[in-house]
Amino acid sequence: MYKLRGHHLFCLLGYRGMGYSEEYVKNMTLLHQTLRVNPETLIELVDGPDQLCEKFPNTGKYHCQEENIYIRDAAILEKIGLRIGQILSWAEIESCIRNSVVPTDIQTVCETCSWRSYGVCEEGIREIHEGKGLRKVQ
């Protein structure tokens, strides 16, 4: 079982192998591909830093504890109708996203995210709507 915070649910949809450091990318890719291959993998929704934050590099500002990140986590969980403490399979999370989120929602709930400009999260949501699931990271 993995422990994830709210906004990382959307980050996984848009993940394309980019990240903050080599160690972070390796960790994110492992999680992403595990969920892609086995969508029945369980996820516990947590408040605050999670298993992806653990590999955030020590260089520069550690944003995982910033107030705006907690606000984004809460907004995303509310948008998809989930709450902290729930344990669901990744497939169930994808279903909640499919039923509650449209690609343009990224523009508001992720307004302050530096990765938003790449457009990959909207693309990820479109692919969930099309039933494709998470894409293979090359």
C-alpha positions as CSV (number, residue, x, y, z in Angstrom):
1,M,0.0,0.0,0.0
2,Y,1.2,3.5,-0.8
3,K,0.4,6.7,1.1
4,L,-0.4,9.7,-1.1
5,R,-1.5,13.3,-0.5
6,G,-4.3,14.8,-2.6
7,H,-2.4,16.7,-5.3
8,H,-0.2,13.8,-6.1
9,L,-3.2,12.0,-7.5
10,F,-3.3,14.5,-10.3
11,C,0.5,14.6,-10.6
12,L,0.5,10.9,-11.4
13,L,-2.0,11.4,-14.2
14,G,0.4,13.9,-15.9
15,Y,3.7,12.2,-15.0
16,R,6.0,11.9,-18.0
17,G,9.3,11.1,-16.4
18,M,10.3,14.7,-15.3
19,G,11.0,15.7,-11.8
20,Y,13.0,17.5,-9.2
21,S,16.0,15.2,-9.1
22,E,17.2,11.8,-10.3
23,E,16.1,10.1,-7.0
24,Y,12.7,11.8,-7.1
25,V,12.1,10.7,-10.7
26,K,13.2,7.1,-9.9
27,N,10.8,7.0,-7.0
28,M,7.9,8.6,-8.9
29,T,8.4,6.3,-12.0
30,L,8.4,3.2,-9.8
31,L,5.1,4.2,-8.1
32,H,3.6,5.4,-11.4
33,Q,4.4,2.2,-13.3
34,T,3.3,0.0,-10.3
35,L,-0.2,1.7,-10.5
36,R,-0.3,1.5,-14.3
37,V,0.5,-2.3,-14.3
38,N,-1.6,-3.1,-11.2
39,P,-4.4,-0.6,-10.7
40,E,-5.7,-2.7,-7.8
41,T,-2.8,-1.4,-5.7
42,L,-4.1,0.2,-2.6
43,I,-3.6,3.9,-1.8
44,E,-4.1,5.5,1.6
45,L,-4.9,9.2,1.4
46,V,-2.8,11.2,3.9
47,D,-2.6,14.7,5.1
48,G,0.8,16.2,4.3
49,P,4.1,14.8,3.1
50,D,3.8,11.3,1.6
51,Q,6.0,8.7,-0.1
52,L,6.8,10.9,-3.0
53,C,7.7,13.9,-0.8
54,E,10.2,11.6,0.9
55,K,12.4,11.8,-2.2
56,F,12.1,15.6,-2.7
57,P,15.7,16.8,-3.0
58,N,17.3,18.7,-0.1
59,T,18.5,21.4,-2.4
60,G,16.5,24.7,-2.3
61,K,13.1,25.2,-0.8
62,Y,11.2,22.2,0.5
63,H,7.7,23.0,-0.7
64,C,6.0,19.9,0.7
65,Q,5.1,21.7,3.9
66,E,3.9,24.9,2.4
67,E,0.4,26.1,3.1
68,N,-0.6,26.4,-0.6
69,I,0.3,22.7,-1.1
70,Y,-2.1,21.7,1.7
71,I,-4.7,23.9,0.2
72,R,-4.2,22.2,-3.2
73,D,-4.4,18.8,-1.6
74,A,-7.7,19.7,0.0
75,A,-9.2,21.2,-3.1
76,I,-8.3,18.1,-5.2
77,L,-9.7,15.7,-2.7
78,E,-12.9,17.7,-2.4
79,K,-13.2,17.9,-6.2
80,I,-13.0,14.1,-6.6
81,G,-15.1,13.4,-3.5
82,L,-12.4,11.7,-1.4
83,R,-11.1,12.4,2.1
84,I,-7.9,11.9,4.2
85,G,-7.7,8.5,5.7
86,Q,-9.6,6.6,3.0
87,I,-7.9,3.5,1.5
88,L,-8.9,2.8,-2.1
89,S,-7.4,1.0,-5.1
90,W,-5.8,3.1,-7.8
91,A,-8.6,1.9,-10.1
92,E,-11.2,3.3,-7.7
93,I,-9.4,6.6,-7.6
94,E,-9.3,6.7,-11.4
95,S,-13.1,6.1,-11.4
96,C,-13.7,9.0,-9.0
97,I,-11.5,11.2,-11.2
98,R,-13.4,10.1,-14.4
99,N,-16.8,10.9,-12.7
100,S,-15.8,14.2,-11.1
101,V,-13.0,16.0,-13.0
102,V,-12.7,17.5,-16.5
103,P,-9.3,18.5,-17.9
104,T,-9.9,22.3,-17.5
105,D,-10.3,21.8,-13.8
106,I,-6.5,21.7,-13.6
107,Q,-6.5,25.4,-14.5
108,T,-8.2,26.3,-11.2
109,V,-7.3,23.6,-8.6
110,C,-3.7,23.5,-9.7
111,E,-3.4,27.3,-10.5
112,T,-0.2,27.8,-8.5
113,C,1.6,24.6,-9.7
114,S,4.8,25.2,-11.7
115,W,4.2,22.0,-13.7
116,R,0.7,23.2,-14.9
117,S,2.1,25.0,-18.0
118,Y,3.3,21.7,-19.5
119,G,-0.4,20.6,-20.1
120,V,0.4,17.0,-19.3
121,C,-2.1,16.8,-16.4
122,E,-5.0,17.9,-18.6
123,E,-3.8,15.3,-21.1
124,G,-3.7,12.7,-18.3
125,I,-7.3,13.5,-17.3
126,R,-8.4,13.2,-20.9
127,E,-6.8,9.7,-21.1
128,I,-8.5,8.6,-17.9
129,H,-11.8,9.7,-19.5
130,E,-10.9,7.6,-22.6
131,G,-10.3,4.6,-20.4
132,K,-6.6,4.5,-21.1
133,G,-5.3,4.7,-17.5
134,L,-1.8,5.9,-16.8
135,R,0.5,6.1,-19.8
136,K,3.8,4.2,-19.9
137,V,6.7,6.3,-19.0
138,Q,9.6,5.9,-21.5
